Amino acid sequence: MSDFKVRTLAEVSAAGEEVDILFWVGCAGSFDERAQKITKAVAKLLHQAGLKFAILGTEEACTGDPAKRAGNEFLFQMLAMQNIATLDAYQVKKIVTACPHCFNTLKNEYSQLGGNYEVLHHTTLINQLLNEGKLSIQGGAFKGQRITYHDSCYLGRANGIYEAPREVIQKLDAALVEMKRSKANGLCCGAGGAQMFKEAEKGERDVNIERADDMLEAQAGVVAAACPFCMTMLRDGVKHHNKEQEIQVLDIAELVANAMEL
């Protein structure tokens, strides 16, 4: 696939053009080395589907989700109002993000502060693009492989999105196997509620190690994730069990991009 340049909304606006959708990259997708690979996979899929999209670049601030979950409502509202002002200045209507935390905050909490946008999680958009034929998976890079899917709390229980990521996995001709705790009964990876940014509290066991046991029990060669925070916690769980050679942890976007050899 030929290289392409992802433009910022500032560049698009300066050229007098418009885009179909804003790709909200998020803090993890911008700065975390592993999550940057997910960002690139999403961008490749959007480009391959022929969507006109742009990012905010340096004009994008944190949504404020970690601050809010940690109890700093004042900081959250400061960040939210800053982002809403930026989004409204560009007349943004539609947003896609690969982070369920950003997704939930932009969709459900910005509206309470006057920021009203159509917000999609990347798993939903990728599934739509596959259904519409704008993306097509040639061959089967994951054909017959056992893949299990970890439900992100903010995607699943908070927003009821369970089927889109699973439908994408099934389109890979893979064997989707469920962990014993899945969908509405899924187990948190341990990173939510701003726990990602602090040391674990005292207890009998780390949550992500507990979740790693579920992954091992499912006997899947690939664990599919849809959240950069989950990605970090699940990979740490796999490392704890010294199973890095047997189990891959990949984002839904990476699965599709790999299958399409993008």
Steps between C-alpha positions, in 0.01 A plus 500: 500500500637840407579743779252778565501810714248545777401865501392714792169682502697825494661394170168386356328822605782714356454322166127582508406130513284284725534149641253218561624425847745612768733229632542568872837341578502535880793516741589130485475490122728804480766426757499129592737307272275192480180702452660700217488179294123487553474864389688420180279197431182708540637773272589241234150352511332842476723585204439163333123550536526832318383710793609861516629537853730719702640530851532797733872447558639735763156659540369178657511500880421210733122448523531526878382145568787405738458827692126444538538138611766605751257755646627825349177628343641853469792386283266280294270791422795725410629244250153424368412865436835552326436202270138596434610850396752348258253249356228759456741745337561238229126412490577135570195276471638145498785348703662156509739389775685179582476564875181402688584754772515782245191355329292496818611847608450666160166326444335507839665770708588780257133524405428612859737792442361600161719285277270291280663272243441165333769287660598152378737247646737362238365145533151622405630701204725217373206258518283747305769548234533122461121458474481776238782349295723805545749267665540138396715232655678300231598149595528398861812597690320386816290225340418228750702662777349507847444863597346615825374853563534705817209738564612850600285630787431834332411335171296213638321561827508880471382524138359159407740436210558126505425370152691730261849383603387137501347533153831640372688199645255260336556674164866396532384136466641449847360281773364740762523345846354674803670530835294373793445864604388696195253761374293642791682261736845592370784571741668842505865501390589700811587833336167686521413775743847657455658186654724491191699789641565381854647207682269209572326506837558222748307185432536130441556527125537752217187521284689458173664180627155367585386592148804333348384172656174534305700558181711189556192292577346602165802342326510770231811594305378858461332726756315785332470832680328826413653738755860619545473474880374141474783431254763596759340303782433187292855497362637533852282205603636289215857596596433406863423146382797498258265430209616773257607237245163323502250786539478818293300796629377707204249779455199439273637759255834318488329169431319645198802696374719187532241289318493757220881525508484880531 
